[in-house]
Amino acid sequence: MRVLFLDLDSVSPHHLGCYGYERNTSPNIDKVAEKGVRFNNYYTSDAPCAPSRTALMSGQFGIKNGLVGHGGTAGDMKAEGAERELFGSLATGGSLPSFLQMGAGLNTALISPFPQRHATFNFYAGFNEIFNTGGFGMESAEKVTPVAKDWLKKNAKNDDWFLYINYWDAHTPYRAPESFGNPFAEEPLPEWANEDTLEKHKQAVGPHTVHELEIDHNNMTYTNQQSEKYPRSPGEIKNMDDYRKMIDGYDTGIKYVDEHLGKLFDLMEEEGVLEDTIIIISADHGENMGQLGIYGEHGTADDGTCRIPMIIKWPGMKQGVVDEGLHYHLDLPVTLAEMMDLPASPDWDGRSYAPTLKDGEDCGRDYLVVSQCAHVAQRSVRFGDWLYMRTYHDGYHLFDKEMLFNLAEDPREENNLAAQHKDKCMEGAYYLQEWHDDMMFRTGDDVDPLWTVIKEGGPYHAKGYLKNYGKRLVETGREAQFNELKKKHPQEFPEEQSTAKQAFRGLMMKNHFNREV
């Protein structure tokens, strides 16, 4: 058995040809989809990068494994505690690569800098071979492909291997080399990328909205300053030319990765192993390209961020199937176990969709719950055509506490229907509570890591940035929005709270004194 897993960071199914995108971004990926199963409603359980890949590798929801953010306590997996055994930790048997190595007898190899990028070294558990491409996740495909080709030349004809490869070009800042040009320069923008949409999105506030597409970590603020090193990524979207630069930059990143995948496929064909290799193409998360008014980021618990591609070509199994069922990415370990006729780890939270691969059978879930705690603190429920979103910390975007979208009629998430469909909000809230109760019972813990993030000051990418961002909002004529953000986040201004409390106490004492007199 040979398995090639292609993890394409930030690649959204909304921008792939096989998922209906009008631009020719993915001809090589599309060919694989024609020979396999394409999952249409496939979601990461936890976004973005580190929570997603940890959930996949552990087979557990973030609320259970503990890693839901990019910093603080919730930036690490929970310690296994007193019950941890010498050879019985999650890393030695329950992680996906450990299972493939120890249970299935595969030689497991990783080509990725991801564990170093996010200090998630548990990700290494179970890999026989590890190749860190050294760019900290900022490398382009021309740095990754030679390492992958070298490995394949040495190992492709061996019988039992699992090769996991990360590509990064669709992640901001878009870094496809200048020599690649712009394959979409003469193509029209997608229909939704128009002046009306842009004008509407100019009313949005917060990081990675059209006025501030960049984060200045040194000065702890959000900015419109474009990096000279990455000309494909604009600092702001002022007009349609900027709009084109943003979308073309992202699509070019996907196209560049796709061409490099074609090089791998050509090599595998030369080695005579392409047809009998299991090929899995997916991502850690998608990319908002206007959804919720956010561009070039994966910082929410919505469809734009959390819906991911999943294409599986499994020799001898179904071809050309499109599955509409609801699935999590953490369903993959359980599915592989069933496909390999091996017992699944009792620690896994997934549900197998092997019947889809074998017979095209629909075996999706009734609903999904997806979480985001790195940029905002949100949980959402996908059920039927509906996406119900609940916001606990808005990451300075002024999101409503409750949002509801009909994805069949409004795939771009432009119209919040929460006020019109309270019944659907109640249904989504019921599913969310049902899931939460079940997960908390199964963890045996009384701490939800989402609330750990809130307790420690908020999501990592929004913690402590509001004061400096507020100065920019005032300077650019958006003081009213800053005032709204201050109302929603009074904890960011303790001195104002203290002054208000002192004034209140003074008034009470004065009234009391006057009554006594």
C-alpha positions in Angstrom: 0.0 0.0 0.0 1.3 3.4 -1.0 -0.4 6.6 0.4 0.4 10.2 -0.7 -1.2 12.9 1.5 -1.1 16.4 0.0 -1.8 19.1 2.6 -2.3 22.3 0.7 -2.3 25.1 3.3 -5.2 27.6 3.0 -6.6 26.1 -0.3 -10.3 26.7 -0.3 -12.6 24.4 -2.3 -14.4 27.5 -3.4 -11.3 28.3 -5.6 -10.8 24.8 -7.2 -12.1 23.9 -10.7 -13.4 20.5 -9.6 -15.6 22.3 -7.0 -17.1 24.6 -9.6 -14.7 27.6 -9.6 -14.8 29.4 -12.9 -11.1 30.0 -13.1 -8.7 27.3 -14.2 -6.7 27.1 -11.0 -6.4 23.4 -10.5 -6.2 21.2 -13.6 -4.0 18.5 -12.0 -6.1 18.4 -8.8 -9.2 18.2 -11.0 -7.8 15.1 -12.8 -7.4 13.3 -9.5 -11.0 14.2 -8.6 -12.2 12.7 -11.8 -10.7 9.3 -10.7 -11.7 9.4 -7.1 -14.3 10.7 -4.6 -14.8 14.4 -4.0 -16.3 15.4 -0.7 -18.4 18.6 -1.0 -19.2 19.3 2.6 -15.9 18.5 4.4 -14.9 20.7 7.4 -12.0 21.1 9.8 -13.4 20.7 13.3 -11.0 23.3 14.6 -9.4 26.2 12.8 -6.9 27.5 11.9 -3.5 25.9 11.3 -2.3 24.3 14.6 -5.7 23.4 15.9 -6.7 21.9 12.6 -3.7 19.7 12.1 -3.6 18.7 15.8 -7.3 17.5 15.5 -6.5 15.6 12.4 -3.4 13.9 13.8 -4.9 13.1 17.2 -8.3 12.2 15.8 -9.8 14.4 18.5 -11.7 17.6 18.7 -9.8 20.5 20.1 -12.1 20.7 23.1 -10.8 17.2 23.9 -7.1 17.4 23.0 -6.9 20.9 24.4 -5.1 22.7 21.5 -7.5 25.3 20.1 -5.4 28.4 19.7 -2.0 29.7 18.6 -0.7 30.8 22.0 -1.2 30.6 25.8 -2.4 27.5 27.6 -4.6 26.5 24.7 -1.7 26.5 22.3 -0.6 23.1 23.6 -2.3 19.8 23.9 -3.5 18.8 27.3 -1.0 16.8 29.4 -2.1 13.2 29.7 -1.6 13.3 33.5 -1.2 10.5 35.9 -2.6 7.9 33.6 0.1 8.4 31.0 2.1 5.2 30.4 5.7 4.7 29.1 4.5 3.2 25.8 0.8 4.2 26.1 0.7 7.9 25.3 -1.4 9.3 22.4 1.9 9.8 20.5 2.8 6.1 20.5 -0.4 4.7 19.2 -3.3 7.1 18.8 -1.8 9.7 16.4 -2.5 9.1 12.7 1.1 8.6 11.6 1.8 6.3 14.7 -1.2 4.2 13.7 0.0 3.9 10.1 3.5 3.1 11.2 2.7 0.7 14.1 -0.6 -0.7 13.0 -0.4 -0.8 9.3 3.4 -1.3 9.0 3.9 1.7 6.7 7.1 3.7 6.4 5.9 7.2 7.3 7.6 10.3 6.0 6.9 14.0 6.5 8.0 16.9 4.3 7.0 20.0 6.2 8.2 22.8 8.5 4.9 23.0 10.2 5.8 21.6 13.7 8.6 24.1 14.0 6.4 27.0 12.6 3.8 26.4 15.3 5.8 24.7 18.0 3.5 21.7 17.7 6.2 19.0 18.0 3.6 16.3 18.8 2.9 16.5 15.1 6.2 14.6 14.5 5.0 11.5 16.5 5.0 8.4 14.4 7.0 9.6 11.4 10.0 7.5 10.5 11.5 10.2 8.3 11.2 14.0 8.8 12.3 16.6 6.3 12.0 20.2 7.5 12.1 22.3 4.3 13.5 25.1 6.5 11.4 28.1 5.5 9.2 28.2 8.6 6.2 27.9 6.3 7.2 30.8 4.1 8.9 28.7 1.5 7.5 28.4 -2.0 6.7 25.3 -3.9 10.1 25.3 -5.7 11.7 24.6 -2.3 9.3 21.7 -1.5 9.0 19.8 -4.7 12.7 18.9 -5.1 12.7 17.3 -1.6 9.5 15.4 -2.5 10.8 14.2 -5.8 14.1 13.1 -4.3 12.1 11.0 -1.7 9.9 9.5 -4.4 12.8 8.6 -6.6 14.3 6.6 -3.7 11.1 5.1 -2.3 8.2 5.2 -4.9 8.5 1.5 -5.9 8.6 0.3 -2.3 5.3 -1.4 -1.3 4.4 0.2 2.0 4.7 3.9 2.6 2.8 7.0 3.7 4.2 10.4 2.5 2.8 13.6 3.9 3.7 16.8 2.1 2.9 20.5 2.9 2.6 23.2 0.3 2.3 26.8 1.4 1.8 29.1 -1.6 -1.9 29.7 -1.1 -1.2 31.1 2.4 -0.8 34.8 2.8 1.5 36.5 2.0 1.1 35.1 -1.5 4.6 34.2 -2.6 4.6 32.5 -6.0 7.8 33.7 -7.7 7.6 36.7 -10.0 8.8 34.6 -12.9 5.5 32.6 -12.8 3.7 35.7 -13.9 -0.1 36.1 -13.5 -2.0 33.3 -15.2 -5.3 35.2 -14.6 -4.3 38.7 -15.8 -6.6 38.6 -18.8 -9.4 36.7 -17.1 -12.4 38.4 -15.6 -12.8 38.4 -11.8 -15.4 36.1 -10.3 -18.9 37.5 -10.5 -19.1 38.2 -6.8 -15.9 40.4 -6.9 -17.7 43.6 -8.0 -17.8 47.3 -7.0 -21.0 46.8 -5.0 -19.4 44.1 -2.9 -16.3 46.2 -2.3 -18.3 49.2 -1.2 -20.3 47.1 1.3 -17.1 45.5 2.6 -15.6 49.0 3.2 -18.0 49.3 6.1 -16.4 46.3 7.9 -13.8 46.8 10.6 -11.1 44.6 12.0 -8.0 42.7 10.9 -7.9 41.5 7.3 -10.9 43.6 6.3 -10.3 45.8 3.2 -8.7 48.7 5.0 -6.2 46.6 7.0 -5.0 43.5 5.3 -1.8 43.3 7.3 -0.8 42.8 10.9 2.1 44.9 12.4 3.2 42.6 15.2 6.0 44.9 16.3 3.6 47.7 17.0 0.6 45.5 17.9 -1.8 46.9 15.4 -3.5 46.2 12.1 -2.2 48.1 9.1 -2.4 48.7 5.3 1.3 48.6 4.8 2.2 46.3 1.9 5.4 44.3 2.1 7.8 45.0 -0.8 8.9 41.4 -0.6 5.4 40.1 -1.4 4.0 42.3 -4.2 1.2 39.8 -4.9 -0.4 40.6 -1.5 -1.9 44.1 -1.2 -2.0 46.0 2.1 -5.6 47.2 1.5 -8.3 47.1 -1.2 -9.2 50.6 -2.2 -10.5 49.9 -5.7 -11.0 47.2 -8.3 -7.3 47.1 -9.2 -6.5 46.2 -5.6 -9.4 43.7 -5.7 -7.9 42.0 -8.7 -4.4 41.9 -7.1 -5.9 40.2 -4.0 -7.9 37.5 -5.8 -5.3 37.0 -8.6 -2.6 36.6 -5.9 -4.5 33.9 -4.1 -5.6 32.1 -7.3 -2.0 32.2 -8.6 -0.8 30.6 -5.4 -3.2 27.7 -6.0 -2.2 27.5 -9.6 1.5 27.4 -8.7 1.0 24.6 -6.2 -1.1 22.7 -8.7 1.7 22.8 -11.3 4.1 21.4 -8.8 1.6 18.6 -8.0 1.6 17.9 -11.7 5.4 17.4 -11.5 5.0 14.9 -8.7 2.3 13.0 -10.5 4.5 12.9 -13.7 7.4 11.4 -11.7 5.1 8.8 -10.1 3.9 7.9 -13.5 7.5 7.5 -14.7 8.1 5.3 -11.7 5.0 3.2 -12.6 3.2 3.8 -9.3 0.7 6.6 -10.0 -2.3 4.4 -10.7 -1.9 2.1 -7.7 -1.1 4.9 -5.1 -3.8 6.2 -2.8 -3.8 10.0 -3.3 -5.4 12.2 -0.7 -5.7 15.9 -1.4 -6.9 18.2 1.4 -6.0 21.4 3.4 -5.8 22.5 7.0 -8.4 25.2 6.4 -9.9 27.3 3.7 -9.4 31.1 3.1 -11.9 33.9 3.5 -12.0 35.8 0.2 -14.8 38.2 1.2 -16.8 36.0 3.4 -17.8 38.1 6.5 -16.0 41.0 4.8 -12.6 39.3 5.5 -9.9 38.8 2.9 -6.8 36.6 2.8 -7.3 35.1 6.3 -8.7 32.0 8.0 -9.7 33.6 11.2 -13.4 32.7 11.7 -15.6 29.6 12.3 -17.5 30.1 9.1 -17.8 28.2 5.8 -15.0 30.3 4.2 -12.5 29.3 6.8 -13.6 25.8 7.9 -14.8 24.1 4.7 -11.9 22.4 3.1 -11.3 20.2 0.0 -11.1 16.5 0.4 -10.4 14.4 -2.7 -9.5 10.7 -2.3 -8.4 8.5 -5.2 -8.3 4.9 -3.9 -7.4 2.3 -6.5 -10.2 -0.3 -6.9 -12.7 2.0 -5.2 -15.4 4.4 -6.5 -14.4 6.9 -9.2 -16.0 10.2 -10.1 -18.2 10.2 -7.1 -19.4 13.5 -5.5 -20.4 13.0 -1.8 -22.7 15.7 -0.3 -22.6 14.3 3.3 -21.3 16.3 6.3 -17.9 15.1 7.4 -15.0 16.3 9.6 -11.3 16.0 8.6 -10.8 14.0 11.9 -13.0 11.3 10.3 -10.0 10.3 8.2 -8.1 8.2 10.8 -11.2 6.1 11.5 -11.9 5.8 7.8 -8.3 4.6 7.0 -8.6 2.0 9.8 -11.8 0.5 8.3 -10.3 0.6 4.8 -7.2 -1.3 6.1 -9.3 -3.7 8.1 -7.7 -2.5 11.4 -9.2 -1.6 14.7 -9.7 2.2 15.3 -8.2 3.8 18.4 -10.9 4.2 21.1 -9.5 7.7 21.7 -10.6 8.9 18.2 -13.7 11.1 17.8 -14.2 10.4 14.1 -16.8 8.5 12.2 -15.8 6.4 9.2 -16.9 7.2 5.7 -15.4 4.1 4.2 -18.8 3.1 2.8 -18.6 6.2 0.5 -15.2 5.1 -0.8 -16.3 1.5 -1.3 -19.9 1.9 -2.5 -20.6 5.6 -2.9 -22.9 5.3 0.1 -24.0 8.5 1.9 -22.9 8.2 5.6 -22.6 11.8 6.6 -23.5 13.3 9.9 -26.7 15.2 10.9 -24.7 18.2 11.9 -21.2 19.5 12.4 -19.7 21.8 15.1 -16.6 23.8 14.1 -14.5 26.0 16.3 -12.1 29.0 16.0 -10.1 30.4 18.9 -6.9 31.9 17.4 -8.3 35.0 15.7 -11.8 35.1 17.2 -13.6 32.8 19.7 -16.5 31.3 17.8 -18.3 28.1 17.4 -20.6 27.3 14.5 -23.0 24.6 13.6 -23.6 23.4 10.0 -26.9 21.6 9.5 -28.8 21.2 6.3 -28.2 24.3 4.3 -27.8 26.4 7.4 -24.7 27.7 9.2 -25.4 29.0 12.7 -22.6 31.0 14.3 -22.1 32.1 17.9 -19.4 34.6 18.8 -17.8 34.8 22.2 -14.9 37.2 21.2 -15.2 38.9 17.8 -11.5 39.6 17.3 -12.4 43.3 16.9 -14.7 42.8 13.9 -18.0 43.9 15.5 -19.6 40.6 14.6 -23.1 40.0 16.0 -23.3 37.5 18.8 -25.6 35.3 16.7 -25.3 34.9 12.9 -27.2 32.6 10.6 -26.6 32.0 6.9 -28.4 29.9 4.3 -25.4 28.6 2.4 -27.5 27.3 -0.5 -28.9 30.8 -1.2 -26.1 32.8 0.2 -22.8 31.0 -0.1 -20.8 34.2 0.3 -22.3 34.8 3.8 -23.6 38.3 3.0 -27.0 38.2 4.7 -27.3 37.4 8.4 -30.8 35.9 8.8 -30.7 35.4 12.6 -33.4 37.9 13.3 -35.7 36.4 10.6 -35.3 32.8 11.5 -35.2 32.5 15.3 -36.4 28.9 14.9 -33.2 27.9 13.0 -31.1 29.8 15.6 -32.7 27.8 18.3 -32.1 24.6 16.4 -28.5 25.4 15.9 -28.1 26.4 19.5 -29.6 23.1 20.6 -27.1 21.1 18.4 -24.3 23.2 19.8 -25.3 22.5 23.4 -25.9 18.8 22.7 -22.4 18.6 21.2 -20.8 20.6 24.0 -22.4 18.5 26.8 -21.3 15.3 25.1 -17.7 16.5 24.6 -17.3 17.8 28.1 -18.6 14.5 29.5 -16.2 12.6 27.3 -13.2 14.7 28.3 -13.9 14.2 32.0 -12.7 17.8 32.4 -14.6 20.8 33.7 -12.6 23.3 31.5 -13.5 24.2 27.9 -10.3 25.5 26.3 -12.4 28.1 24.5 -13.0 29.7 27.8 -9.3 29.3 28.7 -8.6 31.5 25.7 -11.1 34.1 26.9 -9.7 34.0 30.5 -6.1 34.6 29.3 -7.1 37.8 27.4 -8.7 36.6 24.2 -7.6 35.0 20.9 -3.8 35.2 20.3 -4.1 37.3 17.1 -6.4 39.8 18.7 -4.9 40.0 22.2 -3.8 43.5 23.2 -4.1 45.1 19.7 -7.2 47.2 20.2 -5.6 50.3 21.7 -3.2 50.8 18.9 -5.7 49.8 16.3 -8.1 52.4 17.8 -5.6 55.1 17.1 -5.6 54.2 13.5 -9.4 54.0 13.4 -9.6 57.6 14.8 -6.9 58.9 12.4 -8.8 57.4 9.4 -12.2 58.8 10.4 -13.7 55.7 12.0 -13.9 56.9 15.5 -17.6 55.7 15.8 -16.4 52.1 15.0 -13.7 52.4 17.6 -16.2 53.5 20.2 -18.4 50.5 19.4 -15.4 48.2 19.8 -14.6 49.8 23.2 -18.1 49.1 24.4 -17.7 45.4 23.3 -14.3 45.1 24.8 -14.1 47.2 28.0 -11.5 44.8 29.5 -9.1 46.3 27.0 -9.4 49.7 28.7 -9.1 49.0 32.5 -8.1 52.6 33.2 -11.4 53.9 31.7 -13.3 51.2 33.7 -11.6 52.3 36.8 -12.4 56.0 36.2 -16.1 55.1 35.5 -16.3 53.0 38.7 -14.7 55.9 40.8 -17.1 58.4 39.3 -20.1 56.1 40.1 -18.9 55.5 43.6 -18.4 59.2 44.1 -21.9 59.9 42.9 -23.3 57.3 45.3 -21.4 58.8 48.2 -22.5 62.3 47.3 -26.2 61.3 47.1 -25.8 59.4 50.4 -24.2 62.5 52.1 -26.9 64.8 50.7 -29.7 62.5 52.1 -28.0 62.4 55.5 -27.7 66.2 55.6 
